[in-house]
Amino acid sequence: MSIGETGSSTGPSSSSRRLGAAVLGLLHSHVELFGIELQEQKARTVSLLLFAGLALVFALLLLVGLSALVMILVWDTYRLTGIISLCVFYVLAAAFCGLRLKAAVFDESTPFHATLEELANDRERLLP
């Protein structure tokens, strides 16, 4: 009788402990996945900012050099046309880059996609 009594008295307690351990295990794995994804996003953002800044500096240096070359070549005959052409080119290039930047900012995918996907999978498994 004592075996049946200990089994029935520890049965609900044991199953609730297992359920609690399973929930804590799921929570731990999700927090760990979130932390990993956060580190990846941070590294990616720093890398993108660094290379974007360097690309901008070198592109501006090239643009200044090419603009000076064009103005030297056309200064004697097409002074005003050369200046206006360069200004129109700069406006079009700035508008193009601005539109691309706007599209990139608003078309960003979810940064923690894997974590959200795992949470959705767990919800589907737990709910009947």
BALOBA-1460 file (C-alpha; in Angstrom, 3 decimals):
// residues 128
<rec num="1" residu="m" x="0.000" y="0.000" z="0.000"/>
<rec num="2" residu="s" x="2.795" y="2.343" z="0.711"/>
<rec num="3" residu="i" x="3.990" y="2.038" z="-2.877"/>
<rec num="4" residu="g" x="0.587" y="3.073" z="-4.213"/>
<rec num="5" residu="e" x="0.309" y="5.881" z="-1.722"/>
<rec num="6" residu="t" x="3.740" y="7.300" z="-2.473"/>
<rec num="7" residu="g" x="3.082" y="6.994" z="-6.187"/>
<rec num="8" residu="s" x="-0.245" y="8.815" z="-5.951"/>
<rec num="9" residu="s" x="1.076" y="11.487" z="-3.602"/>
<rec num="10" residu="t" x="4.161" y="12.214" z="-5.746"/>
<rec num="11" residu="g" x="2.361" y="11.787" z="-9.073"/>
<rec num="12" residu="p" x="0.848" y="15.264" z="-9.389"/>
<rec num="13" residu="s" x="3.843" y="16.849" z="-7.713"/>
<rec num="14" residu="s" x="6.240" y="15.021" z="-10.010"/>
<rec num="15" residu="s" x="4.319" y="15.945" z="-13.155"/>
<rec num="16" residu="s" x="4.113" y="19.592" z="-12.107"/>
<rec num="17" residu="r" x="7.862" y="19.579" z="-11.461"/>
<rec num="18" residu="r" x="8.491" y="18.065" z="-14.885"/>
<rec num="19" residu="l" x="6.197" y="20.644" z="-16.475"/>
<rec num="20" residu="g" x="7.971" y="23.444" z="-14.615"/>
<rec num="21" residu="a" x="11.356" y="22.090" z="-15.653"/>
<rec num="22" residu="a" x="10.206" y="21.847" z="-19.273"/>
<rec num="23" residu="v" x="8.914" y="25.422" z="-19.228"/>
<rec num="24" residu="l" x="12.150" y="26.649" z="-17.662"/>
<rec num="25" residu="g" x="14.142" y="24.695" z="-20.238"/>
<rec num="26" residu="l" x="12.174" y="26.281" z="-23.071"/>
<rec num="27" residu="l" x="12.550" y="29.714" z="-21.537"/>
<rec num="28" residu="h" x="16.286" y="29.206" z="-21.099"/>
<rec num="29" residu="s" x="16.757" y="28.106" z="-24.715"/>
<rec num="30" residu="h" x="14.733" y="31.061" z="-25.994"/>
<rec num="31" residu="v" x="16.668" y="33.558" z="-23.905"/>
<rec num="32" residu="e" x="19.932" y="32.015" z="-25.066"/>
<rec num="33" residu="l" x="18.817" y="32.172" z="-28.717"/>
<rec num="34" residu="f" x="17.740" y="35.787" z="-28.247"/>
<rec num="35" residu="g" x="21.149" y="36.645" z="-26.775"/>
<rec num="36" residu="i" x="22.983" y="35.013" z="-29.664"/>
<rec num="37" residu="e" x="20.858" y="36.831" z="-32.222"/>
<rec num="38" residu="l" x="21.358" y="40.115" z="-30.372"/>
<rec num="39" residu="q" x="25.140" y="39.686" z="-30.507"/>
<rec num="40" residu="e" x="24.968" y="38.848" z="-34.223"/>
<rec num="41" residu="q" x="22.866" y="41.930" z="-34.934"/>
<rec num="42" residu="k" x="25.240" y="44.122" z="-32.943"/>
<rec num="43" residu="a" x="28.290" y="42.829" z="-34.803"/>
<rec num="44" residu="r" x="26.520" y="43.189" z="-38.141"/>
<rec num="45" residu="t" x="25.457" y="46.762" z="-37.371"/>
<rec num="46" residu="v" x="28.934" y="47.847" z="-36.290"/>
<rec num="47" residu="s" x="30.465" y="46.278" z="-39.384"/>
<rec num="48" residu="l" x="27.924" y="47.920" z="-41.680"/>
<rec num="49" residu="l" x="28.450" y="51.332" z="-40.099"/>
<rec num="50" residu="l" x="32.222" y="51.058" z="-40.351"/>
<rec num="51" residu="f" x="32.251" y="50.043" z="-44.004"/>
<rec num="52" residu="a" x="29.530" y="52.543" z="-44.910"/>
<rec num="53" residu="g" x="31.577" y="55.335" z="-43.347"/>
<rec num="54" residu="l" x="34.755" y="54.304" z="-45.137"/>
<rec num="55" residu="a" x="32.935" y="53.944" z="-48.448"/>
<rec num="56" residu="l" x="31.441" y="57.403" z="-47.991"/>
<rec num="57" residu="v" x="34.832" y="58.996" z="-47.288"/>
<rec num="58" residu="f" x="36.492" y="57.387" z="-50.309"/>
<rec num="59" residu="a" x="33.544" y="58.131" z="-52.583"/>
<rec num="60" residu="l" x="33.605" y="61.802" z="-51.577"/>
<rec num="61" residu="l" x="37.348" y="62.017" z="-52.226"/>
<rec num="62" residu="l" x="36.847" y="60.459" z="-55.651"/>
<rec num="63" residu="l" x="33.954" y="62.789" z="-56.389"/>
<rec num="64" residu="v" x="35.998" y="65.871" z="-55.489"/>
<rec num="65" residu="g" x="38.874" y="64.686" z="-57.670"/>
<rec num="66" residu="l" x="36.666" y="63.919" z="-60.654"/>
<rec num="67" residu="s" x="34.793" y="67.200" z="-60.289"/>
<rec num="68" residu="a" x="38.066" y="69.115" z="-60.274"/>
<rec num="69" residu="l" x="39.221" y="67.215" z="-63.364"/>
<rec num="70" residu="v" x="35.995" y="67.968" z="-65.243"/>
<rec num="71" residu="m" x="36.138" y="71.644" z="-64.318"/>
<rec num="72" residu="i" x="39.780" y="71.898" z="-65.416"/>
<rec num="73" residu="l" x="38.961" y="70.279" z="-68.761"/>
<rec num="74" residu="v" x="35.923" y="72.445" z="-69.592"/>
<rec num="75" residu="w" x="36.879" y="75.706" z="-67.850"/>
<rec num="76" residu="d" x="37.946" y="77.629" z="-70.960"/>
<rec num="77" residu="t" x="34.991" y="76.856" z="-73.215"/>
<rec num="78" residu="y" x="32.019" y="75.509" z="-71.203"/>
<rec num="79" residu="r" x="32.445" y="77.056" z="-67.784"/>
<rec num="80" residu="l" x="28.756" y="77.547" z="-66.875"/>
<rec num="81" residu="t" x="27.597" y="74.348" z="-68.589"/>
<rec num="82" residu="g" x="30.173" y="72.315" z="-66.684"/>
<rec num="83" residu="i" x="29.126" y="73.749" z="-63.320"/>
<rec num="84" residu="i" x="25.409" y="73.226" z="-64.013"/>
<rec num="85" residu="s" x="26.010" y="69.676" z="-65.280"/>
<rec num="86" residu="l" x="27.928" y="68.746" z="-62.146"/>
<rec num="87" residu="c" x="25.197" y="70.213" z="-59.921"/>
<rec num="88" residu="v" x="22.462" y="68.290" z="-61.779"/>
<rec num="89" residu="f" x="24.490" y="65.100" z="-61.486"/>
<rec num="90" residu="y" x="24.953" y="65.632" z="-57.739"/>
<rec num="91" residu="v" x="21.238" y="66.271" z="-57.199"/>
<rec num="92" residu="l" x="20.252" y="63.131" z="-59.141"/>
<rec num="93" residu="a" x="22.824" y="61.017" z="-57.299"/>
<rec num="94" residu="a" x="21.680" y="62.346" z="-53.909"/>
<rec num="95" residu="a" x="18.014" y="61.655" z="-54.759"/>
<rec num="96" residu="f" x="18.852" y="58.116" z="-55.897"/>
<rec num="97" residu="c" x="20.840" y="57.391" z="-52.736"/>
<rec num="98" residu="g" x="18.118" y="58.887" z="-50.550"/>
<rec num="99" residu="l" x="15.448" y="56.700" z="-52.146"/>
<rec num="100" residu="r" x="17.607" y="53.594" z="-51.766"/>
<rec num="101" residu="l" x="18.264" y="54.448" z="-48.114"/>
<rec num="102" residu="k" x="14.562" y="54.953" z="-47.441"/>
<rec num="103" residu="a" x="13.757" y="51.608" z="-49.076"/>
<rec num="104" residu="a" x="16.456" y="49.855" z="-47.044"/>
<rec num="105" residu="v" x="15.262" y="51.341" z="-43.757"/>
<rec num="106" residu="f" x="11.589" y="50.507" z="-44.237"/>
<rec num="107" residu="d" x="12.148" y="47.101" z="-45.876"/>
<rec num="108" residu="e" x="14.103" y="45.604" z="-42.976"/>
<rec num="109" residu="s" x="13.186" y="42.080" z="-41.998"/>
<rec num="110" residu="t" x="12.558" y="41.141" z="-38.390"/>
<rec num="111" residu="p" x="15.917" y="41.117" z="-36.592"/>
<rec num="112" residu="f" x="14.989" y="38.260" z="-34.239"/>
<rec num="113" residu="h" x="13.271" y="36.044" z="-36.776"/>
<rec num="114" residu="a" x="14.572" y="32.725" z="-35.401"/>
<rec num="115" residu="t" x="13.462" y="33.516" z="-31.849"/>
<rec num="116" residu="l" x="9.978" y="34.522" z="-32.978"/>
<rec num="117" residu="e" x="9.754" y="31.417" z="-35.147"/>
<rec num="118" residu="e" x="10.706" y="29.164" z="-32.233"/>
<rec num="119" residu="l" x="8.144" y="30.845" z="-29.985"/>
<rec num="120" residu="a" x="5.459" y="30.300" z="-32.625"/>
<rec num="121" residu="n" x="6.475" y="26.632" z="-32.959"/>
<rec num="122" residu="d" x="6.297" y="26.162" z="-29.187"/>
<rec num="123" residu="r" x="2.890" y="27.793" z="-29.042"/>
<rec num="124" residu="e" x="1.623" y="25.446" z="-31.777"/>
<rec num="125" residu="r" x="3.002" y="22.416" z="-29.928"/>
<rec num="126" residu="l" x="1.537" y="23.407" z="-26.571"/>
<rec num="127" residu="l" x="-1.918" y="24.412" z="-27.782"/>
<rec num="128" residu="p" x="-4.161" y="21.599" z="-29.075"/>
